[in-house]
Amino acid sequence: MLYSIILPTYNERDNLPLITQFLHDTFASAKLNYEIVVVDDSSPDNTLAVAQDLQSIFGGTNNAHFKIVSRKGKLGLGSAYAAGLKASTGDRIILMDADLSHHPKFIPQMIDVMDNTNNRTKVDIVSGTRYRRGGGVAGWDTFRKLTSCGANFLATFLLSTGGASDLTGSFRLYERRAIERILPQVQSKGYAFQMEILVRAQKEGLRIGEVPITFVDRIYGESKLGANEIVLYLKGLLQLFFTT
């Protein structure tokens, strides 16, 4: 079994070495095969050069453990996932942030949830959740907490997502066939993208499991959340409400 971790990056030169080391340590400790796929959108802070250095360290034979997709311009999260998926070879796909908000220590628990289900309750997606008992956030101010909780409440109230508790989170483990089935259908941009994945999964009859995680605010770099992202999310939510 090979696990592909897709890391979209934009100005993550300080975080990428740390998340790479954490991923390596996690998978080596669990004795699991993995590959990291970095999808960089022409980061002006030279994230690409850092990725190339890491590739020489962690790539192994023919860079099998560390792949790089370099794109011209900031082309968006959804297309970054699609590009990473195309470059990957894993049986299962992990989507997560490169900014250390998602700690790899939760990945073995996510794998256990996917593995320890019988055929009747087999899950196709395991989502890290901040909103189940045992989950939470660290380092957020009150505004950020209210924004996140409000966005998640609106989504769970308006949309059918099979009981998923964290619709806007992006730390997830997928069976490859599941993400390949859903991704081409997703039209939303920004933070609504993650929400639409679970909506489409529910409509396709895919099963979703969850693992409580602690989301930690980034240490290096700046958050991508701003007024434009909030407006884009609300537009995406309304569009899904009326079209799904």
Secondary structure, 3 states (H helix, E strand, C coil): CEEEEEEEECCCCCCHHHHHHHHHHHHHHHCCEEEEEEEECCCCCCHHHHHHHHHHHHCCHHHCCEEEEECCCCCCHHHHHHHHHHHCCCCEEEECCCCCCCCHHHHHHHHHHHHCCCCCCCCCEEEEECCCCCCEEECCCHHHHHHHHHHHHHHHHHCCCCCCCCCCCCCEEEEHHHHHHHHHHCCCCCCHHHHHHHHHHHHCCCCEEEEECEEECCCCCCCCCCHHHHHHHHHHHHHHHHHC
